Amino acid sequence: MKNWFNYKGTISGKTYLFRGLVVGLPLIIITEVLTGFNYYAGAIFYFLLLFALFSFRYKRMSAVFEDKMDTGKKLFYVTVAIDLIIALYYLIDVESGLSEEFSYVDLGEIPIFIFIIYILFKNSDIKEHNG
């Protein structure tokens, strides 16, 4: 279990999906419940959720971009920055965080979604993952 949240090693796409679902779904449910009771507690818990999922994203990125690690790290850090900026925006602007309406800030999720889908389905040349 300690290798799950460690940034060393690589994981396969199937393991990336599995770990994201096993860790992400319960934590998203807890975040939604917390947000219903106290918006700020839910927002802070969402930051913790992001950091847990960043380790999985980094390990998968390490496998996909094994030969071009500089490019992979740049894409990873850009998506992490966008994720954190959006979360911080909704922490500061409570009204739009509680609103169900579309916000242009949500368009920032598109590059994150594309990067996650790419690393999920891209085959890596690594035969045996160690993360």
C-alpha positions as CSV (number, residue, x, y, z in Angstrom):
1,M,0.0,0.0,0.0
2,K,2.9,2.4,0.7
3,N,3.9,2.2,-3.0
4,W,0.5,3.6,-4.0
5,F,1.1,7.2,-2.9
6,N,4.9,7.2,-3.5
7,Y,6.0,9.2,-6.6
8,K,8.7,6.6,-7.5
9,G,8.1,3.8,-10.1
10,T,5.6,3.4,-12.9
11,I,2.2,1.9,-13.3
12,S,0.3,0.4,-16.2
13,G,-2.8,2.1,-17.7
14,K,-5.0,-0.6,-16.1
15,T,-3.5,-0.1,-12.7
16,Y,-3.8,3.7,-13.2
17,L,-7.5,3.3,-13.9
18,F,-8.1,0.8,-11.0
19,R,-6.3,3.0,-8.4
20,G,-8.0,6.1,-9.6
21,L,-11.4,4.4,-9.2
22,V,-10.6,2.7,-5.8
23,V,-9.2,5.8,-4.2
24,G,-11.0,8.5,-6.2
25,L,-14.7,7.4,-6.1
26,P,-15.0,7.1,-2.3
27,L,-13.0,10.4,-1.8
28,I,-15.2,12.2,-4.3
29,I,-18.3,11.0,-2.4
30,I,-16.8,12.2,0.9
31,T,-15.9,15.5,-0.7
32,E,-19.5,16.0,-1.9
33,V,-21.0,15.2,1.5
34,L,-18.5,17.5,3.2
35,T,-19.3,20.3,0.8
36,G,-23.0,19.9,1.6
37,F,-22.3,20.4,5.3
38,N,-19.5,22.9,5.1
39,Y,-18.2,24.2,1.8
40,Y,-14.7,25.0,3.1
41,A,-14.2,21.6,4.7
42,G,-15.2,20.0,1.4
43,A,-12.8,22.3,-0.6
44,I,-9.9,21.5,1.7
45,F,-10.7,17.8,1.5
46,Y,-10.7,18.2,-2.3
47,F,-7.1,19.5,-2.2
48,L,-6.2,16.3,-0.4
49,L,-8.0,14.2,-3.0
50,L,-6.0,16.0,-5.7
51,F,-2.7,15.3,-4.1
52,A,-3.6,11.6,-3.7
53,L,-4.5,11.3,-7.4
54,F,-1.4,13.3,-8.5
55,S,0.8,10.5,-7.4
56,F,-1.0,8.0,-9.7
57,R,-0.9,10.5,-12.5
58,Y,2.9,11.1,-12.1
59,K,3.6,7.3,-12.0
60,R,1.6,6.8,-15.2
61,M,3.3,9.8,-16.8
62,S,6.7,8.3,-15.9
63,A,5.7,5.1,-17.8
64,V,4.3,6.8,-20.9
65,F,7.0,9.4,-21.3
66,E,9.9,7.2,-20.3
67,D,12.0,8.4,-23.3
68,K,10.8,12.0,-23.2
69,M,10.7,12.6,-19.5
70,D,11.1,16.4,-19.8
71,T,8.0,16.7,-22.0
72,G,6.1,14.5,-19.7
73,K,7.1,16.4,-16.6
74,K,6.1,19.7,-18.2
75,L,2.7,18.4,-19.2
76,F,2.3,16.9,-15.7
77,Y,3.2,20.1,-14.0
78,V,0.9,22.2,-16.2
79,T,-2.0,19.9,-15.6
80,V,-1.3,20.0,-11.8
81,A,-1.1,23.8,-11.8
82,I,-4.4,24.1,-13.7
83,D,-6.0,21.6,-11.3
84,L,-4.8,23.6,-8.3
85,I,-5.7,27.0,-9.8
86,I,-9.3,25.8,-10.5
87,A,-9.6,24.4,-7.0
88,L,-8.3,27.6,-5.5
89,Y,-10.6,29.7,-7.6
90,Y,-13.6,27.7,-6.3
91,L,-12.3,28.0,-2.8
92,I,-12.2,31.8,-3.1
93,D,-15.4,32.3,-5.1
94,V,-17.8,30.3,-3.0
95,E,-20.9,31.4,-5.0
96,S,-19.7,29.9,-8.3
97,G,-18.4,26.8,-6.4
98,L,-21.9,26.2,-5.1
99,S,-23.6,27.1,-8.4
100,E,-24.6,24.4,-10.9
101,E,-24.2,26.8,-13.8
102,F,-21.4,26.7,-16.4
103,S,-18.4,28.8,-15.7
104,Y,-15.6,29.6,-18.1
105,V,-13.2,28.4,-15.5
106,D,-14.4,24.9,-16.1
107,L,-12.9,25.0,-19.6
108,G,-9.5,24.6,-17.9
109,E,-10.5,21.0,-17.2
110,I,-10.3,20.2,-21.0
111,P,-6.4,20.0,-21.2
112,I,-6.4,18.0,-18.0
113,F,-9.0,15.6,-19.4
114,I,-7.0,15.2,-22.6
115,F,-3.7,14.5,-20.8
116,I,-5.4,11.9,-18.5
117,I,-7.1,10.2,-21.4
118,Y,-3.8,10.1,-23.3
119,I,-1.7,8.6,-20.5
120,L,-4.6,6.1,-19.7
121,F,-4.7,4.7,-23.2
122,K,-1.1,5.2,-24.5
123,N,0.9,2.0,-24.4
124,S,4.3,2.2,-22.7
125,D,7.3,0.2,-23.7
126,I,7.9,-0.9,-20.1
127,K,7.2,-4.6,-19.7
128,E,7.2,-4.8,-15.9
129,H,6.0,-1.8,-13.8
130,N,7.4,-1.4,-10.3
131,G,5.0,1.0,-8.6
